[in-house]
Amino acid sequence: MDAASAWLVDLPPTMRQSCSAIVVAVVVLVGFGTVVPFAGRPLAELNAFFPSLDAIVFVTDLITAVLLFALFSISRSRPLLVLASGYLFTALIVIPHALTFAGAFSPSGLLGAGIQTGSWLFIFWHIGFAVALLAYAVLRKQKRTKSIFTTSALTAISCCVAGVFVLVCGLAWLATAGATLLPPIILDKTHISGLVVYPVWLTILICAIAIGVLLVGRRSVLDQWLMVVALVSILDMVFSGLLPTVRFSVGFYAGRVLSLITSSIVLIVLLAETTRLYVSLARSNAMLQREQNNKLMNLEAMAASIAHEVKQPLTGVTTFGSATLRFLGQTPPNVERAVSAVNKMIFAGHSAGQVLDNIRALFGKAELAKDQIDVNKLSLDVLGTLDTDLRSHRISSSISLAPELPPIMAHKVQLQEVITNLIHNAMEAMDSVPDDYRVLKFVTELSANNTITITVEDTGPGFDPDKLDAIFDAFVTTKPHGMGLGLAICRTIIERHGGRLSASSAIPRGAIFRVILPRTN
């Protein structure tokens, strides 16, 4: 079944929905018990009250019927079609009931009404609705395949509307021009005949059977509330034909109020559930939109990360290639330095391929194999690779490596990438200061808490204190052409190694980055 109607017809009620139905039923029963002792007490004749009540019932039942027909057009469920027809029947039959009510629009009522007309229309109204409830309950118990219409929804709805209209017209004629064919149930303007108990008991019996059928087996949200509707309808008929002995009594008016409640319950449930579904749909749509945006951001981040990380080894290839040509062009050619530059160029080329594998692992779920790494040796390899860049930026280096550092378990390329990125950031930061102040400090040490610390310190302009907490966020950068991904990726790598990457300001100026990694036991 389509999701638009699944909640109404097939979805079991939640605990909250069940409690709400029970509360409404209890409140109605308490009100019924409170009014019963005074049911026979006569009150003033408020003839204008009944057309007003009928007008409210007409509007509520007509809206309910339209909503149920709309749900039927989606689900093609026979029970919904029958129930919608039942609500349409009550909406239409209250029109002649209001017009023929004695004392409302004329002393004896319109349409040639007699003293029996209003009461018989009231009985037809309630019997017809009770039959619709019972038909819905019986059809609900049929197999799913047998309760689906295969013909056009518009055709089925049109036939039901036409059939209900003809039925209402026929009953209106029977209660007016054909009133002599019906047994009298009204003795005079204030007293009710004892014969009224038979159609009243018939209506009560039909409603009770409908409740019993709905109670058997699996119930839906609509089934639950229709049982409440049937209960209220039973109490309505008790007030209208069993307890009071006179018209216009407390029970007589109470029965009309219960008729109003009967017509309103399903409409309120339909509106509440439709609103809930709309909110749920809007929330789901917002979540879907957010998920799409997140995927686009992830793709953007991955593409930017690839460009950012691959750019470094490719730059190294270009730099070392240019150096090789320069060394070979000397007289005599400096073959030794050219060979060294070619080796570094080959290393940078391999690094580009490793970076791609590293990024794939970084954005994926697979864990790359880790090996025992000598932090000092790895650091010297990176510093040696970047030596030409340091000299081209006219940066002096201060390197302090702790002796006999224990190995750590790490992925070599990822850790190498972190150190390279931090040194590159330091070099770029010092481009804005005079040459004499450009100093890179690189320190490794074994901390007392059984961790190894790598420190990269520069003498650049340092951090803006207001932005210090955000420098590791993706797409946050202080560089004019930066992507804001380098530090975010470094932090991700270090955290996946069980470590921590932090930043602080140097004194008197500059920035300090510390990588803290757990040592191998």
C-alpha positions as CSV (number, residue, x, y, z in Angstrom):
1,M,0.0,0.0,0.0
2,D,1.2,3.5,-0.7
3,A,2.9,5.3,2.2
4,A,0.3,8.1,2.1
5,S,-2.4,5.8,3.6
6,A,-0.4,3.1,5.3
7,W,-0.4,5.0,8.6
8,L,-4.2,5.2,8.5
9,V,-5.3,1.7,7.3
10,D,-2.5,-0.7,8.1
11,L,0.0,0.8,10.5
12,P,-0.6,-0.3,14.1
13,P,-1.3,2.6,16.6
14,T,1.6,3.7,18.8
15,M,1.3,3.7,22.6
16,R,0.6,7.4,22.6
17,Q,-2.2,7.0,20.0
18,S,-3.8,4.2,22.0
19,C,-3.6,6.2,25.2
20,S,-5.2,9.2,23.4
21,A,-8.1,7.0,22.2
22,I,-8.6,5.5,25.7
23,V,-8.6,8.9,27.3
24,V,-11.3,10.2,24.9
25,A,-13.4,7.1,25.5
26,V,-13.1,7.5,29.3
27,V,-14.0,11.2,29.2
28,V,-17.1,10.4,27.1
29,L,-18.1,7.6,29.4
30,V,-17.7,9.8,32.5
31,G,-19.7,12.6,30.8
32,F,-22.4,10.0,30.0
33,G,-22.5,8.7,33.5
34,T,-22.7,12.3,34.9
35,V,-25.7,13.2,32.7
36,V,-27.7,9.9,33.0
37,P,-29.4,10.8,36.3
38,F,-30.7,14.0,34.7
39,A,-31.5,12.6,31.3
40,G,-35.3,12.8,31.6
41,R,-35.4,16.4,33.0
42,P,-37.3,18.6,30.5
43,L,-35.6,21.7,29.1
44,A,-36.7,24.7,27.0
45,E,-37.4,24.1,23.3
46,L,-34.3,25.5,21.5
47,N,-35.4,24.8,17.9
48,A,-32.6,26.9,16.4
49,F,-30.0,24.7,18.2
50,F,-30.7,21.7,15.9
51,P,-30.1,23.4,12.4
52,S,-26.9,24.9,13.8
53,L,-25.8,21.5,15.0
54,D,-26.7,19.9,11.7
55,A,-24.7,22.6,9.8
56,I,-21.6,21.7,11.9
57,V,-22.2,18.0,11.3
58,F,-22.6,18.6,7.5
59,V,-19.3,20.5,7.3
60,T,-17.2,18.1,9.4
61,D,-18.6,14.9,7.8
62,L,-18.3,16.3,4.3
63,I,-14.6,17.2,4.9
64,T,-14.0,13.8,6.4
65,A,-15.6,12.1,3.4
66,V,-13.5,14.2,1.0
67,L,-10.3,13.2,2.8
68,L,-11.3,9.6,2.9
69,F,-12.1,9.6,-0.8
70,A,-8.7,11.1,-1.4
71,L,-7.0,8.4,0.5
72,F,-9.0,5.8,-1.4
73,S,-7.8,7.2,-4.7
74,I,-4.3,6.5,-3.5
75,S,-4.8,3.1,-1.8
76,R,-7.8,1.7,-3.7
77,S,-9.0,0.2,-0.4
78,R,-12.6,-1.0,-0.4
79,P,-13.0,-0.3,3.3
80,L,-12.0,3.3,2.9
81,L,-14.4,3.7,0.1
82,V,-17.3,2.3,2.2
83,L,-16.3,4.5,5.2
84,A,-16.1,7.6,3.0
85,S,-19.5,6.8,1.6
86,G,-20.8,6.5,5.2
87,Y,-19.5,10.0,6.1
88,L,-20.9,11.4,2.9
89,F,-24.3,9.9,3.7
90,T,-24.4,11.6,7.2
91,A,-23.3,14.8,5.6
92,L,-26.1,14.8,3.1
93,I,-28.9,13.4,5.3
94,V,-28.5,16.2,7.8
95,I,-29.6,18.7,5.1
96,P,-33.3,17.4,5.0
97,H,-33.1,16.8,8.7
98,A,-32.3,20.5,9.4
99,L,-34.9,21.7,6.8
100,T,-37.7,19.5,8.1
101,F,-37.1,20.1,11.8
102,A,-40.3,21.6,13.3
103,G,-39.9,25.1,14.6
104,A,-36.6,25.8,12.9
105,F,-37.5,27.3,9.5
106,S,-41.2,27.0,9.8
107,P,-43.6,25.8,12.5
108,S,-44.0,22.4,11.0
109,G,-40.8,22.2,8.9
110,L,-40.1,22.5,5.2
111,L,-40.4,20.0,2.4
112,G,-43.9,19.0,3.6
113,A,-42.6,17.6,6.9
114,G,-44.8,16.1,9.5
115,I,-44.3,15.5,13.2
116,Q,-42.5,12.2,12.5
117,T,-40.1,13.4,9.8
118,G,-37.2,14.8,11.9
119,S,-37.1,11.8,14.2
120,W,-37.1,9.3,11.3
121,L,-34.4,11.1,9.4
122,F,-32.4,11.1,12.7
123,I,-32.8,7.3,12.9
124,F,-32.0,6.8,9.2
125,W,-28.9,9.0,9.7
126,H,-27.6,6.8,12.6
127,I,-28.6,3.4,11.1
128,G,-26.9,4.3,7.8
129,F,-23.7,5.4,9.5
130,A,-23.7,2.3,11.7
131,V,-24.1,0.1,8.7
132,A,-21.1,1.9,7.0
133,L,-19.0,1.2,10.2
134,L,-19.9,-2.4,10.2
135,A,-19.2,-2.8,6.4
136,Y,-15.8,-1.1,6.9
137,A,-15.0,-3.5,9.8
138,V,-16.0,-6.6,7.8
139,L,-14.1,-5.6,4.7
140,R,-11.0,-4.8,6.8
141,K,-10.9,-8.5,7.8
142,Q,-10.8,-9.7,4.2
143,K,-7.5,-10.5,2.5
144,R,-5.6,-7.6,1.2
145,T,-6.0,-8.7,-2.5
146,K,-9.8,-8.9,-2.1
147,S,-10.1,-5.4,-0.7
148,I,-8.5,-3.6,-3.6
149,F,-10.4,-1.9,-6.4
150,T,-9.0,-2.6,-9.9
151,T,-11.3,-0.1,-11.6
152,S,-10.7,3.6,-11.9
153,A,-10.8,5.4,-8.6
154,L,-12.7,8.3,-10.1
155,T,-15.4,5.9,-11.4
156,A,-15.7,4.1,-8.0
157,I,-16.0,7.5,-6.2
158,S,-18.5,8.8,-8.7
159,C,-20.7,5.7,-8.4
160,C,-20.6,5.9,-4.6
161,V,-21.5,9.6,-4.5
162,A,-24.4,9.1,-6.9
163,G,-25.6,6.1,-4.9
164,V,-25.5,8.0,-1.6
165,F,-27.3,11.0,-3.1
166,V,-30.1,8.8,-4.5
167,L,-30.4,7.0,-1.1
168,V,-30.6,10.2,0.8
169,C,-33.3,11.6,-1.6
170,G,-35.3,8.3,-1.2
171,L,-35.1,8.4,2.6
172,A,-36.0,12.1,2.7
173,W,-39.1,11.3,0.5
174,L,-40.0,8.4,2.8
175,A,-39.8,10.5,5.9
176,T,-41.9,13.3,4.4
177,A,-44.4,12.3,1.6
178,G,-44.2,8.7,2.5
179,A,-44.4,9.1,6.3
180,T,-47.6,7.2,6.4
181,L,-45.6,4.1,5.4
182,L,-43.6,4.3,8.7
183,P,-44.8,3.5,12.2
184,P,-45.3,6.6,14.3
185,I,-42.5,7.1,16.9
186,I,-43.5,10.6,18.1
187,L,-46.7,10.9,20.0
188,D,-46.8,14.7,20.3
189,K,-44.4,17.6,20.5
190,T,-42.9,16.4,23.8
191,H,-43.5,12.6,24.1
192,I,-41.8,9.7,22.3
193,S,-43.5,6.4,21.4
194,G,-42.2,3.2,22.9
195,L,-41.7,1.9,19.3
196,V,-38.6,4.0,19.0
197,V,-36.6,1.5,21.0
198,Y,-36.6,-1.0,18.1
199,P,-34.7,1.1,15.6
200,V,-32.6,2.5,18.4
201,W,-31.6,-1.0,19.6
202,L,-30.9,-2.0,16.0
203,T,-28.5,0.9,15.6
204,I,-26.8,0.0,18.9
205,L,-26.5,-3.7,17.9
206,I,-24.9,-2.8,14.6
207,C,-22.4,-0.5,16.3
208,A,-21.6,-3.1,18.9
209,I,-21.0,-5.7,16.3
210,A,-18.7,-3.3,14.4
211,I,-16.7,-2.8,17.6
212,G,-16.4,-6.5,18.1
213,V,-15.2,-7.1,14.6
214,L,-12.6,-4.3,14.9
215,L,-11.4,-5.7,18.1
216,V,-10.5,-9.1,16.6
217,G,-7.1,-9.4,15.1
218,R,-4.7,-6.6,14.1
219,R,-6.0,-3.1,14.5
220,S,-4.8,0.1,12.7
221,V,-4.9,3.7,13.8
222,L,-8.2,4.3,12.0
223,D,-9.7,1.1,13.4
224,Q,-8.9,2.2,16.9
225,W,-10.6,5.6,16.5
226,L,-13.6,4.1,14.7
227,M,-14.2,2.0,17.8
228,V,-14.4,5.2,19.8
229,V,-16.8,6.6,17.2
230,A,-19.0,3.5,17.5
231,L,-18.9,3.8,21.3
232,V,-20.0,7.5,21.2
233,S,-22.7,6.6,18.6
234,I,-24.1,3.9,21.0
235,L,-24.2,6.4,23.9
236,D,-25.9,8.9,21.5
237,M,-28.7,6.4,20.7
238,V,-29.1,5.6,24.4
239,F,-29.7,9.3,25.1
240,S,-31.9,9.8,22.0
241,G,-34.3,6.8,22.3
242,L,-33.8,4.8,25.6
243,L,-33.3,7.0,28.6
244,P,-35.4,10.1,28.1
245,T,-39.2,9.8,27.9
246,V,-39.7,13.3,26.5
247,R,-38.2,15.4,23.8
248,F,-36.1,18.5,24.6
249,S,-34.9,16.9,27.7
250,V,-31.3,16.9,29.1
251,G,-30.7,13.5,27.5
252,F,-32.2,14.6,24.3
253,Y,-29.8,17.6,24.0
254,A,-26.9,15.4,25.2
255,G,-27.5,13.0,22.4
256,R,-27.2,15.7,19.8
257,V,-23.9,16.8,21.4
258,L,-22.7,13.3,21.1
259,S,-23.7,13.3,17.4
260,L,-21.4,16.3,16.9
261,I,-18.6,14.4,18.7
262,T,-19.2,11.4,16.5
263,S,-18.8,13.4,13.3
264,S,-15.7,15.2,14.6
265,I,-13.4,12.4,15.9
266,V,-12.2,11.0,12.6
267,L,-11.8,14.4,11.1
268,I,-9.6,15.5,13.9
269,V,-7.5,12.3,13.6
270,L,-7.2,12.8,9.9
271,L,-6.0,16.4,10.3
272,A,-3.6,15.5,13.1
273,E,-2.1,12.6,11.2
274,T,-1.9,14.6,8.0
275,T,-0.1,17.3,9.8
276,R,2.3,14.8,11.4
277,L,3.0,13.2,8.0
278,Y,3.6,16.6,6.5
279,V,6.1,17.5,9.3
280,S,7.8,14.1,8.9
281,L,7.9,14.5,5.1
282,A,9.4,18.0,5.5
283,R,12.0,16.7,8.0
284,S,12.9,13.8,5.7
285,N,13.2,16.2,2.8
286,A,15.5,18.5,4.8
287,M,17.6,15.5,5.9
288,L,17.8,14.3,2.3
289,Q,18.9,17.7,1.2
290,R,21.5,17.9,3.9
291,E,22.7,14.4,3.0
292,Q,23.1,15.4,-0.6
293,N,25.0,18.6,0.4
294,N,27.2,16.5,2.7
295,K,28.0,14.1,-0.2
296,L,28.8,17.1,-2.4
297,M,31.1,18.5,0.3
298,N,32.8,15.1,0.7
299,L,33.4,14.9,-3.0
300,E,34.7,18.5,-3.0
301,A,36.9,17.8,0.0
302,M,38.3,14.6,-1.6
303,A,39.0,16.4,-4.9
304,A,40.6,19.3,-3.0
305,S,42.6,16.9,-0.8
306,I,43.9,15.1,-3.9
307,A,45.0,18.4,-5.5
308,H,46.4,19.6,-2.3
309,E,48.5,16.5,-1.4
310,V,49.6,15.5,-4.9
311,K,50.8,19.0,-5.6
312,Q,53.7,18.7,-3.1
313,P,55.4,15.6,-4.6
314,L,54.8,16.9,-8.1
315,T,56.4,20.2,-7.1
316,G,59.3,18.2,-5.8
317,V,59.6,16.3,-9.2
318,T,59.7,19.6,-11.0
319,T,62.2,21.2,-8.6
320,F,64.6,18.2,-8.6
321,G,64.2,17.9,-12.4
322,S,65.2,21.5,-12.8
323,A,68.1,21.0,-10.4
324,T,69.3,18.0,-12.4
325,L,69.4,20.0,-15.6
326,R,71.3,22.7,-13.8
327,F,73.9,20.3,-12.4
328,L,74.4,18.6,-15.8
329,G,74.7,22.0,-17.5
330,Q,77.7,23.0,-15.4
331,T,81.2,22.8,-16.7
332,P,82.3,20.2,-15.9
333,P,78.9,18.5,-15.1
334,N,78.2,17.9,-11.4
335,V,77.2,14.3,-11.9
336,E,77.1,13.4,-8.2
337,R,74.6,16.2,-7.4
338,A,72.7,15.4,-10.5
339,V,72.3,11.7,-9.5
340,S,71.2,12.8,-6.0
341,A,68.6,15.1,-7.5
342,V,67.3,12.3,-9.8
343,N,67.0,10.0,-6.8
344,K,65.0,12.6,-5.0
345,M,62.9,13.1,-8.1
346,I,62.2,9.4,-8.3
347,F,61.3,9.4,-4.6
348,A,58.9,12.3,-5.1
349,G,57.3,10.4,-8.0
350,H,56.7,7.3,-5.8
351,S,55.4,9.6,-3.1
352,A,52.7,10.9,-5.5
353,G,51.4,7.4,-6.0
354,Q,51.5,6.7,-2.2
355,V,49.6,9.9,-1.5
356,L,46.7,8.8,-3.7
357,D,46.6,5.5,-1.8
358,N,46.8,7.4,1.4
359,I,43.9,9.7,0.5
360,R,41.7,6.7,-0.5
361,A,42.4,5.1,2.9
362,L,41.7,8.5,4.6
363,F,38.3,8.9,3.1
364,G,37.4,5.2,3.2
365,K,36.9,2.7,6.0
366,A,39.7,0.3,5.3
367,E,42.7,0.5,7.6
368,L,46.2,0.6,6.0
369,A,48.9,-1.6,7.5
370,K,51.1,0.0,10.0
371,D,54.8,-0.7,10.6
372,Q,57.4,0.1,13.2
373,I,58.7,3.6,12.3
374,D,61.9,5.3,13.4
375,V,60.6,8.9,13.9
376,N,64.1,10.4,13.7
377,K,65.0,8.7,10.4
378,L,61.6,9.5,8.9
379,S,62.1,13.2,9.9
380,L,65.6,13.4,8.4
381,D,64.2,11.9,5.1
382,V,61.5,14.5,5.0
383,L,63.9,17.4,5.9
384,G,66.4,16.1,3.3
385,T,63.7,16.1,0.6
386,L,62.7,19.6,1.5
387,D,66.2,21.0,1.8
388,T,66.1,22.7,-1.5
389,D,62.8,24.3,-0.7
390,L,64.1,25.6,2.6
391,R,67.2,27.1,1.0
392,S,65.1,28.7,-1.8
393,H,62.9,30.3,0.9
394,R,66.1,31.4,2.6
395,I,65.1,29.7,5.8
396,S,67.7,28.4,8.3
397,S,67.0,25.2,10.2
398,S,67.5,24.3,13.8
399,I,67.1,20.5,14.2
400,S,67.1,18.8,17.5
401,L,66.4,15.0,17.5
402,A,66.2,13.0,20.7
403,P,68.7,10.2,20.7
404,E,67.6,6.6,20.7
405,L,63.9,7.2,20.3
406,P,61.8,4.0,20.5
407,P,59.9,3.0,17.4
408,I,56.2,3.7,16.9
409,M,53.5,1.8,15.0
410,A,52.4,4.1,12.1
411,H,51.8,4.2,8.4
412,K,54.9,5.6,7.0
413,V,53.5,7.6,4.1
414,Q,50.7,9.2,6.2
415,L,53.1,10.3,9.0
416,Q,55.6,11.5,6.3
417,E,52.7,13.5,4.8
418,V,51.9,15.1,8.2
419,I,55.5,16.2,8.8
420,T,55.9,17.5,5.2
421,N,52.6,19.5,5.5
422,L,53.6,21.1,8.7
423,I,57.0,22.1,7.4
424,H,55.5,23.5,4.2
425,N,53.0,25.5,6.2
426,A,55.9,26.9,8.3
427,M,57.8,27.9,5.1
428,E,54.8,29.7,3.7
429,A,54.1,31.5,7.0
430,M,57.7,32.9,7.0
431,D,57.5,34.3,3.5
432,S,56.0,37.5,5.0
433,V,59.0,38.2,7.4
434,P,62.5,39.4,6.7
435,D,65.1,36.9,5.7
436,D,67.1,37.3,8.9
437,Y,64.2,36.2,11.0
438,R,63.3,33.0,9.1
439,V,64.1,30.1,11.3
440,L,62.6,26.6,11.3
441,K,62.9,24.7,14.5
442,F,62.3,20.9,14.3
443,V,62.4,18.9,17.5
444,T,61.7,15.3,18.5
445,E,61.6,14.1,22.1
446,L,60.4,11.3,24.3
447,S,57.9,12.7,26.8
448,A,57.5,11.5,30.4
449,N,54.0,10.2,29.7
450,N,55.3,7.5,27.3
451,T,54.7,9.4,24.1
452,I,56.8,10.8,21.3
453,T,56.5,14.5,20.5
454,I,57.4,16.1,17.1
455,T,57.5,19.9,17.2
456,V,57.6,22.2,14.2
457,E,58.1,25.9,15.1
458,D,58.4,28.9,12.8
459,T,59.1,32.6,13.2
460,G,56.2,33.8,11.0
461,P,53.4,36.2,12.0
462,G,51.7,33.5,14.2
463,F,48.0,33.0,14.7
464,D,45.0,35.3,15.1
465,P,44.0,34.4,18.7
466,D,40.3,34.5,17.7
467,K,40.9,31.9,15.0
468,L,43.2,29.6,16.8
469,D,40.4,27.1,17.7
470,A,39.3,26.8,14.1
471,I,42.6,26.3,12.3
472,F,42.0,22.5,12.1
473,D,38.5,22.8,10.7
474,A,38.1,21.8,7.0
475,F,38.0,24.7,4.5
476,V,39.4,27.2,7.1
477,T,42.6,28.8,5.9
478,T,44.6,32.0,6.4
479,K,46.4,31.7,3.0
480,P,45.2,33.8,0.1
481,H,45.0,30.7,-2.2
482,G,44.8,28.0,0.4
483,M,42.1,25.3,0.5
484,G,41.9,24.9,4.2
485,L,42.4,21.1,4.0
486,G,46.0,20.5,5.0
487,L,45.7,20.8,8.7
488,A,42.3,19.1,8.8
489,I,43.8,16.1,7.0
490,C,46.9,16.1,9.3
491,R,44.7,16.0,12.4
492,T,42.6,13.2,10.9
493,I,45.8,11.1,10.3
494,I,47.2,11.7,13.7
495,E,43.9,10.9,15.5
496,R,43.7,7.6,13.5
497,H,47.1,6.8,14.9
498,G,45.8,7.4,18.4
499,G,47.7,10.7,18.8
500,R,46.9,14.4,19.0
501,L,47.9,17.4,16.9
502,S,47.8,20.8,18.6
503,A,48.8,24.4,17.8
504,S,50.0,27.3,19.9
505,S,51.6,30.7,19.6
506,A,55.4,31.0,19.9
507,I,57.1,33.8,21.8
508,P,57.8,36.5,20.8
509,R,56.1,35.5,17.5
510,G,55.5,32.5,15.3
511,A,53.5,29.3,15.5
512,I,54.2,25.9,17.2
513,F,52.7,22.7,16.0
514,R,53.0,19.6,18.2
515,V,52.4,16.0,17.1
516,I,52.0,13.6,20.0
517,L,52.1,9.9,19.2
518,P,51.9,6.9,21.4
519,R,55.1,4.8,21.4
520,T,55.2,1.0,20.6
521,N,55.1,-1.1,23.7
